[in-house]
């Protein structure tokens, strides 16, 4: 990697972060043709297409490798400047930026408490990316983030992994909804026909619960997609459907647990780059402490 022009590598990273050549040009204070020329020159140097010129842009597998390198390079440069008392690069300001992928339920319950506990020195700017816990590891693999809360127990290449604990979910519904759709028959027969609330189309917790309950997949006739953790619980409480809600979000809601003896446990892990970085180390320690307080062991 030593013979790669660093201005071209940083330009590729800007294109990925800004999701377009034009916005990358504005951030880098150059013209869009200059951005395009740098990326094209980098592609010619490595002999591979790195980024697909779509809207938004998408990385190829080779591009993902280079973006991981660029992000690690930026992190090391920022840490070195901080240790030397030189401040951060002009583009980033004095605070180090740490990109983190975290599932929405963790973000709505315990994760922000971890960020509050991160040491203020050196200063850190957090860039959070929310996704399903089954998919956050992909953001690490693509070089989009440098750390992630994920359900993936096997480390992404170049990353370390630490178990955080277990987030427990309950199949719940509003009392009036349960009385209308569930009461009067076995749960395994009544629940598959009842409307359900899902976070998004990646959310398979409801289907996973139904498969355990009925031993086969029987999709609900009505599904509501509510892609915000707090609003998801609000929708269940309003009686739009039943849903899998974290125990951490049930207090004071008055929801009916449809299957008290059938919790669904989702193990969570912390994955991060194997990088000797003070901001990353401080973040990892704070996340571990917050998870120990909030998650089941």
Protein Blocks (a to p, Z undefined) as FASTA:
>chain_A
ZZpcfklmmmmmmmmmnopaklmmmmnopafklmmmmmmmmmmmnopafbdcdddddddf
klmmmmmmmmmmmmmmmmmmmmnonopafklombdcddddddfklmmmmmmmmmmmpcfb
dcdddddddddfklmmmmmmnomacbdcdfbfbdcehiacddfbdcdddddddfklmmmm
mgopafklmmmmpccddfblmlmklmmmmmmmnopacddfbdcddfbfklmmmmmmnopa
ccdddfklmgonlpacfblmlccdddddddddddddfklmmmmmmmmmmmmmmpcZZ
